């Protein structure tokens, strides 16, 4: 996933959610629908989330300095984790609270047709944003399932928007059904029930986002193809007699730290080792451009096992 692709997904979601939020708040104020108010809060939270992700991407671009010698790439993971917390507290919490209040103090929804029009328009906008996010996500997932692709993805910006848009579409369906059934049966408490269900959908979404982002925040290894490729490059060097250990960690979506411990032939000179290290590093960077920092150390197999 390229950075331009991530930005396109986020900007599409930002514009769509901002317009939808304004429309939903208007409809909620006119009709008094609890489910519509929950949807409005949901869209407002999503708009703020996209702003935070853009902020995280901007800060992640800062160059390395003495205080952060490996750069600021992991800031995007931190801000995505903040997004998960906001979805849970700001979206799910408020929606459930509003729903419980409406169930305990039911009031009929007026001007129901306004809700239907707004929900229909919101569905169109959300569907477009979802399609853009899914299309970009599909480019990186290849033949993997969606679940496997999300668990392996190192760019949380796209799957976060995809999760949010999926939750938004589900919330719109729940809101439409809740409002329609409440109006048809003349049971306004069902409008509150719909709000509670929307809150539960958001809580589940936030939990999934937090779980996936946590692994990235504490440090995840690079894709197995990178590790296997580095191992093949090392073994192809005639000065190397053994690969002791290969350690990798994502410092950002396209920023991998690599540390390789190799056992070199004892009879080879220091110059031969230096030449081999230079050659391996050049090949690694050419084949895997996401590997931005390479550290190769010479260590005997026996010595490596003692640590």
PASEBA-1860 file (N, C-alpha, C; in nm, 3 decimals):
! residues 307
1> XXXXXXXX> 0.084/-0.119/0.000/0.000/0.000/0.000/0.088/0.124/0.000 ~ 0.073/0.208/-0.102/0.151/0.330/-0.109/0.092/0.437/-0.019 ~ 0.174/0.537/0.014/0.126/0.645/0.099/0.017/0.724/0.029 ~ 0.029/0.742/-0.103/-0.073/0.816/-0.176/-0.206/0.742/-0.171 ~ -0.201/0.609/-0.174/-0.323/0.530/-0.163/-0.388/0.547/-0.027 ~ -0.306/0.547/0.079/-0.358/0.568/0.214/-0.422/0.705/0.228 ~ -0.356/0.808/0.173/-0.410/0.943/0.181/-0.542/0.955/0.106 ~ -0.552/0.890/-0.008/-0.676/0.895/-0.085/-0.792/0.835/-0.006
9> XXXXXXXX> -0.766/0.723/0.059/-0.869/0.657/0.139/-0.913/0.747/0.254 ~ -0.816/0.806/0.324/-0.848/0.889/0.441/-0.922/1.015/0.400 ~ -0.876/1.082/0.295/-0.943/1.205/0.251/-1.086/1.177/0.203 ~ -1.105/1.065/0.134/-1.240/1.030/0.088/-1.333/1.008/0.207 ~ -1.282/0.938/0.309/-1.362/0.914/0.428/-1.386/1.043/0.506 ~ -1.286/1.130/0.511/-1.298/1.257/0.586/-1.407/1.345/0.526 ~ -1.403/1.365/0.396/-1.503/1.450/0.330/-1.642/1.390/0.345 ~ -1.652/1.259/0.320/-1.782/1.193/0.329/-1.841/1.200/0.468
17> XXXXXXXX> -1.762/1.169/0.570/-1.812/1.168/0.707/-1.849/1.308/0.755 ~ -1.773/1.409/0.715/-1.805/1.545/0.757/-1.940/1.589/0.702 ~ -1.964/1.562/0.574/-2.092/1.599/0.513/-2.208/1.520/0.575 ~ -2.183/1.391/0.597/-2.287/1.305/0.654/-2.320/1.348/0.797 ~ -2.217/1.384/0.875/-2.239/1.423/1.015/-2.331/1.545/1.024 ~ -2.306/1.645/0.940/-2.389/1.766/0.941/-2.534/1.731/0.908 ~ -2.551/1.647/0.807/-2.686/1.609/0.764/-2.759/1.531/0.873 ~ -2.688/1.440/0.936/-2.750/1.357/1.040/-2.788/1.440/1.163
25> XXXXXXXX> -2.702/1.532/1.202/-2.735/1.617/1.318/-2.859/1.701/1.288 ~ -2.871/1.748/1.165/-2.991/1.824/1.126/-3.115/1.735/1.137 ~ -3.105/1.614/1.083/-3.220/1.523/1.087/-3.255/1.486/1.231 ~ -3.155/1.462/1.314/-3.180/1.425/1.454/-3.248/1.538/1.529 ~ -3.206/1.663/1.500/-3.266/1.777/1.571/-3.411/1.799/1.529 ~ -3.442/1.768/1.403/-3.579/1.789/1.353/-3.672/1.675/1.396 ~ -3.622/1.551/1.391/-3.709/1.436/1.415/-3.706/1.385/1.559 ~ -3.599/1.415/1.632/-3.588/1.365/1.769/-3.553/1.218/1.778
33> XXXXXXXX> -3.500/1.161/1.671/-3.464/1.019/1.669/-3.334/0.994/1.744 ~ -3.339/0.899/1.838/-3.220/0.861/1.913/-3.120/0.789/1.823 ~ -3.173/0.701/1.737/-3.085/0.626/1.646/-3.014/0.721/1.550 ~ -3.086/0.822/1.502/-3.024/0.919/1.412/-2.918/1.002/1.484 ~ -2.944/1.038/1.609/-2.844/1.112/1.686/-2.719/1.028/1.707 ~ -2.737/0.897/1.734/-2.622/0.807/1.750/-2.542/0.800/1.621 ~ -2.613/0.794/1.508/-2.545/0.791/1.379/-2.470/0.922/1.353 ~ -2.528/1.034/1.396/-2.461/1.162/1.378/-2.333/1.168/1.460
41> XXXXXXXX> -2.342/1.121/1.584/-2.223/1.117/1.671/-2.118/1.025/1.611 ~ -2.164/0.913/1.558/-2.075/0.816/1.493/-1.998/0.882/1.379 ~ -2.069/0.955/1.293/-2.003/1.021/1.180/-1.909/1.132/1.226 ~ -1.948/1.202/1.332/-1.861/1.307/1.385/-1.732/1.249/1.441 ~ -1.744/1.137/1.515/-1.625/1.070/1.568/-1.537/1.021/1.455 ~ -1.598/0.963/1.351/-1.520/0.915/1.236/-1.446/1.030/1.167 ~ -1.509/1.145/1.158/-1.443/1.262/1.097/-1.320/1.302/1.178 ~ -1.337/1.306/1.311/-1.223/1.336/1.397/-1.114/1.232/1.386
49> XXXXXXXX> -1.154/1.106/1.367/-1.056/0.998/1.354/-0.969/1.017/1.230 ~ -1.031/1.055/1.120/-0.953/1.076/0.998/-0.853/1.193/1.015 ~ -0.895/1.296/1.087/-0.805/1.408/1.114/-0.686/1.359/1.196 ~ -0.711/1.275/1.296/-0.602/1.222/1.380/-0.507/1.134/1.299 ~ -0.561/1.053/1.208/-0.474/0.967/1.127/-0.387/1.051/1.033 ~ -0.444/1.156/0.977/-0.363/1.246/0.894/-0.254/1.313/0.977 ~ -0.290/1.350/1.099/-0.192/1.410/1.191/-0.080/1.310/1.221 ~ -0.118/1.183/1.246/-0.017/1.081/1.273/0.074/1.056/1.155
57> XXXXXXXX> 0.018/1.054/1.035/0.100/1.033/0.915/0.197/1.149/0.894 ~ 0.152/1.271/0.924/0.239/1.387/0.908/0.354/1.383/1.007 ~ 0.324/1.350/1.132/0.429/1.345/1.235/0.525/1.228/1.211 ~ 0.475/1.121/1.152/0.560/1.005/1.127/0.668/1.034/1.022 ~ 0.648/1.139/0.943/0.745/1.174/0.839/0.867/1.249/0.892 ~ 0.862/1.292/1.017/0.974/1.369/1.071/1.103/1.288/1.067 ~ 1.215/1.350/1.032/1.342/1.276/1.024/1.393/1.236/1.163 ~ 1.478/1.136/1.163/1.537/1.089/1.288/1.624/1.198/1.350
65> XXXXXXXX> 1.632/1.197/1.482/1.717/1.292/1.552/1.784/1.220/1.669 ~ 1.856/1.294/1.753/1.929/1.232/1.863/1.834/1.166/1.963 ~ 1.719/1.228/1.985/1.623/1.173/2.081/1.552/1.049/2.026 ~ 1.533/1.045/1.895/1.465/0.932/1.830/1.548/0.890/1.709 ~ 1.656/0.816/1.732/1.749/0.780/1.624/1.688/0.694/1.514 ~ 1.576/0.626/1.545/1.511/0.543/1.444/1.390/0.613/1.382 ~ 1.376/0.740/1.407/1.269/0.816/1.347/1.139/0.812/1.426 ~ 1.034/0.863/1.364/0.904/0.878/1.430/0.795/0.797/1.361
73> XXXXXXXX> 0.835/0.697/1.285/0.739/0.619/1.206/0.628/0.556/1.287 ~ 0.656/0.518/1.413/0.556/0.448/1.493/0.448/0.542/1.546 ~ 0.462/0.673/1.519/0.356/0.766/1.561/0.223/0.733/1.495 ~ 0.228/0.683/1.371/0.104/0.650/1.302/0.031/0.538/1.375 ~ 0.107/0.447/1.439/0.045/0.339/1.516/-0.018/0.395/1.644 ~ 0.052/0.490/1.707/-0.002/0.549/1.830/-0.134/0.620/1.804 ~ -0.139/0.702/1.699/-0.260/0.778/1.672/-0.373/0.688/1.625 ~ -0.342/0.578/1.560/-0.446/0.483/1.524/-0.504/0.417/1.649
81> XXXXXXXX> -0.419/0.393/1.748/-0.467/0.337/1.875/-0.558/0.439/1.945 ~ -0.522/0.566/1.938/-0.607/0.671/1.995/-0.743/0.672/1.925 ~ -0.742/0.651/1.794/-0.868/0.644/1.718/-0.957/0.532/1.772 ~ -0.897/0.416/1.800/-0.975/0.304/1.854/-1.039/0.341/1.987 ~ -0.965/0.412/2.070/-1.019/0.454/2.201/-1.134/0.553/2.182 ~ -1.118/0.646/2.087/-1.223/0.745/2.063/-1.349/0.680/2.008 ~ -1.333/0.580/1.920/-1.450/0.509/1.867/-1.525/0.442/1.981 ~ -1.449/0.384/2.075/-1.512/0.313/2.187/-1.581/0.410/2.282
89> XXXXXXXX> -1.506/0.513/2.325/-1.560/0.607/2.425/-1.656/0.707/2.363 ~ -1.613/0.771/2.254/-1.695/0.876/2.194/-1.813/0.823/2.115 ~ -1.791/0.714/2.041/-1.899/0.661/1.959/-1.987/0.562/2.033 ~ -1.925/0.453/2.078/-2.002/0.347/2.143/-2.064/0.394/2.275 ~ -1.986/0.461/2.357/-2.035/0.503/2.488/-2.154/0.596/2.479 ~ -2.143/0.699/2.396/-2.251/0.797/2.382/-2.375/0.733/2.318 ~ -2.354/0.646/2.219/-2.468/0.582/2.152/-2.546/0.492/2.248 ~ -2.473/0.415/2.327/-2.541/0.326/2.423/-2.613/0.409/2.529
97> XXXXXXXX> -2.548/0.514/2.577/-2.611/0.600/2.678/-2.740/0.662/2.621 ~ -2.732/0.716/2.501/-2.849/0.779/2.439/-2.960/0.677/2.417 ~ -2.922/0.555/2.377/-3.022/0.451/2.354/-3.093/0.410/2.482 ~ -3.017/0.392/2.589/-3.076/0.355/2.718/-3.171/0.465/2.765 ~ -3.129/0.591/2.746/-3.214/0.704/2.787/-3.345/0.703/2.708 ~ -3.337/0.673/2.578/-3.457/0.672/2.495/-3.549/0.555/2.532 ~ -3.490/0.440/2.566/-3.570/0.324/2.606/-3.645/0.353/2.735 ~ -3.578/0.420/2.828/-3.640/0.451/2.957/-3.738/0.567/2.947
105> XXXXXXXX> -3.714/0.656/2.849/-3.803/0.773/2.830/-3.840/0.783/2.683 ~ -3.922/0.689/2.634/-3.954/0.687/2.490/-4.037/0.807/2.446 ~ -3.996/0.862/2.332/-4.070/0.971/2.271/-4.085/0.940/2.123 ~ -4.202/0.963/2.066/-4.223/0.930/1.925/-4.133/1.013/1.833 ~ -4.092/0.952/1.723/-4.010/1.020/1.624/-4.101/1.092/1.526 ~ -4.073/1.219/1.502/-4.155/1.297/1.409/-4.083/1.311/1.275 ~ -4.162/1.343/1.173/-4.104/1.364/1.038/-4.013/1.248/0.998 ~ -4.068/1.127/1.005/-3.988/1.006/0.979/-3.927/1.008/0.839
113> XXXXXXXX> -3.997/1.066/0.744/-3.948/1.065/0.607/-3.812/1.135/0.595 ~ -3.790/1.238/0.676/-3.660/1.306/0.674/-3.549/1.209/0.709 ~ -3.575/1.124/0.810/-3.475/1.023/0.849/-3.445/0.928/0.735 ~ -3.549/0.885/0.665/-3.529/0.792/0.554/-3.444/0.854/0.443 ~ -3.472/0.980/0.413/-3.397/1.049/0.307/-3.250/1.065/0.348 ~ -3.227/1.107/0.472/-3.090/1.126/0.520/-3.014/0.994/0.526 ~ -3.081/0.890/0.577/-3.015/0.759/0.585/-2.984/0.705/0.446 ~ -3.074/0.729/0.350/-3.048/0.684/0.213/-2.928/0.756/0.152
121> XXXXXXXX> -2.924/0.888/0.170/-2.811/0.965/0.118/-2.681/0.924/0.186 ~ -2.686/0.904/0.318/-2.567/0.863/0.393/-2.517/0.727/0.345 ~ -2.609/0.639/0.314/-2.570/0.506/0.265/-2.493/0.517/0.134 ~ -2.537/0.607/0.048/-2.467/0.627/-0.080/-2.325/0.678/-0.056 ~ -2.312/0.782/0.029/-2.180/0.839/0.058/-2.088/0.737/0.124 ~ -2.142/0.664/0.222/-2.061/0.566/0.294/-2.020/0.450/0.203 ~ -2.108/0.413/0.112/-2.076/0.304/0.019/-1.961/0.343/-0.073 ~ -1.961/0.468/-0.118/-1.851/0.515/-0.203/-1.720/0.515/-0.126
129> XXXXXXXX> -1.723/0.567/-0.002/-1.602/0.569/0.080/-1.554/0.427/0.110 ~ -1.649/0.338/0.139/-1.614/0.197/0.167/-1.550/0.132/0.045 ~ -1.605/0.159/-0.073/-1.551/0.100/-0.195/-1.408/0.146/-0.221 ~ -1.383/0.276/-0.200/-1.247/0.328/-0.219/-1.150/0.262/-0.123 ~ -1.192/0.249/0.005/-1.105/0.186/0.106/-1.081/0.040/0.073 ~ -1.186/-0.030/0.033/-1.172/-0.173/0.003/-1.087/-0.195/-0.122 ~ -1.102/-0.107/-0.221/-1.022/-0.120/-0.343/-0.873/-0.104/-0.313 ~ -0.839/-0.004/-0.231/-0.699/0.016/-0.194/-0.648/-0.099/-0.109
137> XXXXXXXX> -0.732/-0.145/-0.018/-0.693/-0.257/0.068/-0.674/-0.384/-0.015 ~ -0.759/-0.403/-0.116/-0.750/-0.522/-0.200/-0.621/-0.530/-0.278 ~ -0.560/-0.414/-0.308/-0.434/-0.415/-0.382/-0.321/-0.476/-0.301 ~ -0.329/-0.464/-0.170/-0.222/-0.517/-0.085/-0.251/-0.657/-0.033 ~ -0.378/-0.696/-0.028/-0.410/-0.826/0.032/-0.386/-0.943/-0.062 ~ -0.389/-0.917/-0.195/-0.364/-1.025/-0.290/-0.465/-1.138/-0.275 ~ -0.414/-1.260/-0.260/-0.503/-1.377/-0.249/-0.537/-1.410/-0.104 ~ -0.486/-1.332/-0.011/-0.516/-1.358/0.129/-0.661/-1.324/0.161
145> XXXXXXXX> -0.716/-1.389/0.263/-0.849/-1.353/0.310/-0.841/-1.216/0.377 ~ -0.957/-1.154/0.398/-0.959/-1.022/0.460/-0.902/-1.028/0.601 ~ -0.939/-1.132/0.676/-0.891/-1.146/0.814/-0.740/-1.162/0.817 ~ -0.687/-1.247/0.728/-0.542/-1.269/0.723/-0.470/-1.142/0.678 ~ -0.529/-1.072/0.581/-0.466/-0.950/0.530/-0.461/-0.842/0.638 ~ -0.567/-0.830/0.718/-0.569/-0.731/0.826/-0.466/-0.766/0.931 ~ -0.457/-0.894/0.967/-0.362/-0.935/1.072/-0.218/-0.917/1.027 ~ -0.193/-0.924/0.896/-0.056/-0.909/0.845/-0.023/-0.766/0.802
153> XXXXXXXX> -0.126/-0.684/0.787/-0.104/-0.548/0.738/-0.023/-0.466/0.839 ~ 0.070/-0.388/0.787/0.150/-0.299/0.872/0.109/-0.153/0.854 ~ 0.008/-0.130/0.771/-0.042/0.006/0.750/-0.184/0.014/0.808 ~ -0.198/0.062/0.930/-0.329/0.061/0.996/-0.426/0.165/0.941 ~ -0.377/0.263/0.865/-0.465/0.370/0.820/-0.576/0.318/0.730 ~ -0.542/0.226/0.639/-0.642/0.178/0.544/-0.741/0.084/0.609 ~ -0.692/-0.015/0.687/-0.789/-0.108/0.746/-0.870/-0.041/0.857 ~ -0.818/0.067/0.916/-0.898/0.141/1.013/-1.017/0.207/0.945
161> XXXXXXXX> -0.993/0.273/0.832/-1.101/0.336/0.756/-1.199/0.229/0.707 ~ -1.146/0.115/0.663/-1.232/0.007/0.614/-1.322/-0.043/0.727 ~ -1.266/-0.062/0.845/-1.344/-0.104/0.961/-1.451/-0.001/0.995 ~ -1.411/0.126/0.996/-1.505/0.233/1.030/-1.619/0.241/0.930 ~ -1.587/0.232/0.802/-1.691/0.241/0.700/-1.784/0.121/0.705 ~ -1.729/0.003/0.734/-1.813/-0.116/0.748/-1.908/-0.100/0.866 ~ -1.855/-0.051/0.978/-1.940/-0.026/1.095/-2.045/0.079/1.064 ~ -2.007/0.180/0.985/-2.101/0.286/0.950/-2.217/0.231/0.867
169> XXXXXXXX> -2.186/0.145/0.770/-2.292/0.087/0.686/-2.384/-0.002/0.769 ~ -2.326/-0.080/0.859/-2.409/-0.163/0.947/-2.496/-0.076/1.037 ~ -2.439/0.034/1.088/-2.515/0.125/1.172/-2.631/0.189/1.098 ~ -2.610/0.222/0.971/-2.717/0.281/0.890/-2.832/0.183/0.871 ~ -2.798/0.057/0.849/-2.902/-0.045/0.834/-2.981/-0.059/0.963 ~ -2.910/-0.065/1.076/-2.976/-0.077/1.207/-3.065/0.043/1.234 ~ -3.013/0.164/1.204/-3.092/0.285/1.227/-3.218/0.286/1.142 ~ -3.205/0.247/1.015/-3.320/0.245/0.926/-3.426/0.147/0.976
177> XXXXXXXX> -3.382/0.026/1.011/-3.476/-0.076/1.060/-3.540/-0.031/1.191 ~ -3.458/0.022/1.282/-3.510/0.063/1.412/-3.614/0.173/1.400 ~ -3.584/0.274/1.318/-3.678/0.385/1.301/-3.805/0.338/1.232 ~ -3.790/0.254/1.128/-3.907/0.207/1.053/-3.998/0.120/1.140 ~ -3.939/0.028/1.214/-4.019/-0.061/1.299/-4.085/0.018/1.413 ~ -4.009/0.112/1.471/-4.065/0.195/1.579/-4.184/0.276/1.529 ~ -4.175/0.327/1.407/-4.285/0.405/1.351/-4.403/0.316/1.315 ~ -4.375/0.200/1.255/-4.483/0.111/1.210/-4.560/0.052/1.328
185> XXXXXXXX> -4.489/0.012/1.434/-4.554/-0.049/1.551/-4.593/0.053/1.656 ~ -4.558/0.179/1.631/-4.584/0.286/1.728/-4.520/0.252/1.863 ~ -4.393/0.208/1.855/-4.317/0.173/1.976/-4.185/0.251/1.974 ~ -4.186/0.377/2.018/-4.067/0.462/2.010/-3.946/0.407/2.085 ~ -3.968/0.317/2.180/-3.854/0.261/2.252/-3.762/0.181/2.160 ~ -3.817/0.130/2.049/-3.735/0.054/1.955/-3.631/0.142/1.888 ~ -3.659/0.271/1.879/-3.560/0.367/1.828/-3.439/0.370/1.922 ~ -3.465/0.364/2.052/-3.357/0.358/2.150/-3.280/0.227/2.142
193> XXXXXXXX> -3.355/0.118/2.118/-3.288/-0.013/2.104/-3.191/-0.011/1.987 ~ -3.234/0.053/1.877/-3.146/0.065/1.760/-3.019/0.142/1.795 ~ -3.034/0.245/1.876/-2.918/0.324/1.919/-2.821/0.238/2.000 ~ -2.875/0.152/2.086/-2.791/0.064/2.167/-2.716/-0.034/2.077 ~ -2.785/-0.090/1.978/-2.721/-0.184/1.886/-2.609/-0.115/1.808 ~ -2.633/0.009/1.766/-2.529/0.086/1.696/-2.407/0.103/1.787 ~ -2.432/0.132/1.915/-2.323/0.145/2.011/-2.245/0.016/2.027 ~ -2.314/-0.097/2.027/-2.246/-0.226/2.039/-2.161/-0.256/1.915
201> XXXXXXXX> -2.212/-0.218/1.798/-2.133/-0.235/1.674/-2.005/-0.153/1.683 ~ -2.016/-0.031/1.732/-1.898/0.055/1.745/-1.801/0.000/1.849 ~ -1.854/-0.055/1.957/-1.768/-0.113/2.060/-1.689/-0.230/2.005 ~ -1.755/-0.315/1.924/-1.685/-0.428/1.863/-1.579/-0.380/1.765 ~ -1.613/-0.279/1.685/-1.517/-0.222/1.590/-1.395/-0.166/1.662 ~ -1.419/-0.091/1.769/-1.309/-0.033/1.846/-1.221/-0.141/1.906 ~ -1.281/-0.249/1.955/-1.203/-0.358/2.014/-1.113/-0.424/1.909 ~ -1.167/-0.446/1.789/-1.086/-0.506/1.682/-0.971/-0.413/1.641
209> XXXXXXXX> -1.000/-0.284/1.631/-0.895/-0.187/1.595/-0.786/-0.184/1.702 ~ -0.827/-0.181/1.828/-0.730/-0.176/1.937/-0.643/-0.301/1.937 ~ -0.704/-0.416/1.915/-0.629/-0.543/1.914/-0.526/-0.546/1.802 ~ -0.568/-0.506/1.681/-0.477/-0.509/1.567/-0.366/-0.406/1.581 ~ -0.399/-0.288/1.633/-0.300/-0.181/1.644/-0.202/-0.207/1.757 ~ -0.246/-0.277/1.862/-0.158/-0.305/1.975/-0.033/-0.380/1.930 ~ -0.050/-0.481/1.844/0.064/-0.557/1.796/0.164/-0.470/1.722 ~ 0.113/-0.376/1.642/0.202/-0.285/1.569/0.270/-0.188/1.663
217> XXXXXXXX> 0.198/-0.145/1.766/0.251/-0.045/1.858/0.366/-0.100/1.942 ~ 0.359/-0.227/1.979/0.465/-0.286/2.061/0.574/-0.350/1.976 ~ 0.557/-0.352/1.844/0.661/-0.400/1.755/0.630/-0.534/1.692 ~ 0.603/-0.534/1.561/0.576/-0.658/1.489/0.687/-0.686/1.389 ~ 0.710/-0.814/1.366/0.814/-0.855/1.271/0.770/-0.826/1.128 ~ 0.867/-0.821/1.039/0.837/-0.800/0.897/0.771/-0.926/0.842 ~ 0.717/-0.913/0.722/0.651/-1.026/0.656/0.751/-1.142/0.639 ~ 0.706/-1.268/0.653/0.796/-1.383/0.637/0.873/-1.384/0.506
225> XXXXXXXX> 0.815/-1.325/0.400/0.887/-1.323/0.272/1.014/-1.240/0.282 ~ 1.013/-1.135/0.366/1.132/-1.052/0.386/1.238/-1.132/0.460 ~ 1.198/-1.199/0.567/1.293/-1.279/0.646/1.352/-1.390/0.561 ~ 1.268/-1.460/0.486/1.316/-1.570/0.401/1.410/-1.516/0.292 ~ 1.376/-1.399/0.237/1.461/-1.341/0.133/1.597/-1.302/0.187 ~ 1.601/-1.245/0.307/1.728/-1.207/0.370/1.811/-1.332/0.397 ~ 1.746/-1.438/0.442/1.818/-1.563/0.470/1.880/-1.619/0.342 ~ 1.806/-1.614/0.231/1.860/-1.664/0.104/1.980/-1.581/0.059
233> XXXXXXXX> 1.971/-1.450/0.074/2.082/-1.363/0.035/2.206/-1.394/0.118 ~ 2.187/-1.414/0.248/2.301/-1.442/0.336/2.365/-1.576/0.302 ~ 2.283/-1.676/0.280/2.336/-1.810/0.251/2.407/-1.817/0.116 ~ 2.373/-1.725/0.026/2.436/-1.726/-0.106/2.579/-1.674/-0.101 ~ 2.618/-1.604/0.006/2.754/-1.552/0.020/2.849/-1.665/0.059 ~ 2.957/-1.680/-0.015/3.049/-1.790/0.013/3.130/-1.768/0.141 ~ 3.130/-1.645/0.195/3.200/-1.621/0.320/3.117/-1.659/0.442 ~ 2.987/-1.681/0.422/2.896/-1.713/0.532/2.881/-1.864/0.545
241> XXXXXXXX> 2.904/-1.915/0.667/2.889/-2.058/0.691/2.763/-2.090/0.771 ~ 2.698/-1.988/0.823/2.576/-2.012/0.899/2.500/-1.883/0.931 ~ 2.367/-1.892/0.929/2.282/-1.780/0.967/2.234/-1.806/1.109 ~ 2.283/-1.726/1.202/2.247/-1.747/1.343/2.107/-1.697/1.377 ~ 2.080/-1.573/1.338/1.953/-1.512/1.379/1.919/-1.396/1.288 ~ 1.789/-1.382/1.258/1.739/-1.269/1.181/1.626/-1.205/1.260 ~ 1.645/-1.081/1.300/1.544/-1.009/1.378/1.494/-0.890/1.298 ~ 1.363/-0.873/1.291/1.305/-0.761/1.219/1.197/-0.695/1.306
249> XXXXXXXX> 1.174/-0.567/1.281/1.065/-0.497/1.349/1.020/-0.379/1.264 ~ 0.888/-0.363/1.253/0.833/-0.250/1.179/0.836/-0.126/1.267 ~ 0.904/-0.023/1.219/0.905/0.107/1.285/0.802/0.199/1.220 ~ 0.738/0.151/1.117/0.637/0.224/1.043/0.586/0.132/0.934 ~ 0.480/0.171/0.863/0.425/0.085/0.757/0.528/0.044/0.652 ~ 0.617/0.136/0.617/0.721/0.107/0.517/0.860/0.137/0.571 ~ 0.881/0.099/0.697/1.007/0.127/0.766/1.042/0.009/0.855 ~ 1.132/-0.077/0.805/1.167/-0.201/0.876/1.311/-0.195/0.927
257> XXXXXXXX> 1.327/-0.231/1.053/1.460/-0.244/1.113/1.502/-0.390/1.102 ~ 1.623/-0.415/1.051/1.673/-0.551/1.031/1.806/-0.571/1.102 ~ 1.815/-0.678/1.181/1.941/-0.714/1.247/1.971/-0.860/1.215 ~ 2.089/-0.886/1.159/2.126/-1.021/1.116/2.255/-1.063/1.185 ~ 2.253/-1.180/1.246/2.374/-1.237/1.306/2.421/-1.351/1.218 ~ 2.546/-1.340/1.168/2.599/-1.438/1.075/2.730/-1.498/1.126 ~ 2.751/-1.624/1.093/2.876/-1.693/1.125/2.960/-1.697/0.997 ~ 3.071/-1.623/0.996/3.157/-1.618/0.878/3.268/-1.721/0.889
265> XXXXXXXX> 3.319/-1.763/0.776/3.428/-1.861/0.773/3.551/-1.803/0.842 ~ 3.611/-1.880/0.932/3.724/-1.831/1.011/3.844/-1.795/0.926 ~ 3.863/-1.866/0.814/3.981/-1.843/0.733/3.971/-1.721/0.644 ~ 3.853/-1.658/0.638/3.838/-1.540/0.554/3.887/-1.415/0.627 ~ 3.940/-1.322/0.551/3.996/-1.200/0.610/3.885/-1.100/0.647 ~ 3.926/-1.000/0.726/3.831/-0.896/0.764/3.781/-0.821/0.641 ~ 3.870/-0.803/0.544/3.831/-0.737/0.421/3.724/-0.814/0.345 ~ 3.740/-0.949/0.344/3.640/-1.032/0.277/3.503/-1.018/0.345
273> XXXXXXXX> 3.506/-1.015/0.477/3.381/-1.002/0.553/3.315/-0.867/0.524 ~ 3.395/-0.760/0.522/3.341/-0.628/0.494/3.280/-0.622/0.355 ~ 3.347/-0.683/0.258/3.294/-0.685/0.121/3.163/-0.761/0.115 ~ 3.157/-0.875/0.186/3.035/-0.956/0.187/2.919/-0.880/0.252 ~ 2.949/-0.812/0.362/2.844/-0.735/0.432/2.789/-0.624/0.342 ~ 2.879/-0.555/0.274/2.836/-0.448/0.183/2.749/-0.503/0.071 ~ 2.790/-0.617/0.015/2.713/-0.680/-0.093/2.575/-0.723/-0.045 ~ 2.568/-0.786/0.072/2.440/-0.831/0.125/2.347/-0.713/0.154
281> XXXXXXXX> 2.402/-0.609/0.212/2.319/-0.493/0.244/2.263/-0.429/0.116 ~ 2.346/-0.422/0.013/2.302/-0.364/-0.114/2.188/-0.449/-0.173 ~ 2.203/-0.582/-0.171/2.098/-0.670/-0.225/1.970/-0.661/-0.143 ~ 1.982/-0.656/-0.012/1.864/-0.648/0.075/1.785/-0.521/0.048 ~ 1.855/-0.408/0.039/1.787/-0.281/0.016/1.724/-0.276/-0.123 ~ 1.786/-0.342/-0.221/1.732/-0.342/-0.356/1.606/-0.430/-0.365 ~ 1.611/-0.547/-0.303/1.497/-0.640/-0.311/1.384/-0.602/-0.217 ~ 1.418/-0.540/-0.103/1.318/-0.507/-0.003/1.336/-0.360/0.038
289> XXXXXXXX> 1.283/-0.268/-0.041/1.301/-0.125/-0.013/1.240/-0.081/0.120 ~ 1.148/-0.161/0.175/1.091/-0.124/0.304/1.190/-0.142/0.419 ~ 1.299/-0.217/0.394/1.404/-0.234/0.495/1.494/-0.111/0.487 ~ 1.478/-0.022/0.582/1.549/0.107/0.579/1.674/0.109/0.667 ~ 1.682/0.014/0.761/1.798/0.009/0.850/1.846/-0.134/0.860 ~ 1.974/-0.156/0.826/2.031/-0.290/0.823/2.152/-0.296/0.913 ~ 2.153/-0.393/1.004/2.268/-0.416/1.092/2.307/-0.563/1.080 ~ 2.429/-0.587/1.033/2.480/-0.723/1.016/2.601/-0.741/1.109
297> XXXXXXXX> 2.593/-0.839/1.197/2.702/-0.864/1.290/2.765/-1.002/1.266 ~ 2.896/-1.009/1.286/2.969/-1.135/1.273/2.979/-1.200/1.410 ~ 2.932/-1.324/1.419/2.931/-1.394/1.547/2.930/-1.544/1.522 ~ 3.014/-1.615/1.597/3.016/-1.760/1.580/2.887/-1.822/1.632 ~ 2.853/-1.939/1.580/2.730/-2.007/1.624/2.735/-2.038/1.772 ~ 2.849/-2.083/1.818/2.862/-2.119/1.961/2.846/-1.998/2.050 ~ 2.904/-1.885/2.009/2.896/-1.763/2.090/2.752/-1.710/2.092 ~ 2.684/-1.722/1.977/2.548/-1.671/1.970/2.454/-1.749/2.062
305> XXX> 2.479/-1.879/2.075/2.393/-1.962/2.159/2.410/-1.931/2.308 ~ 2.525/-1.875/2.345/2.550/-1.848/2.487/2.473/-1.726/2.537 ~ 2.425/-1.642/2.445/2.354/-1.519/2.485/2.204/-1.545/2.490
END
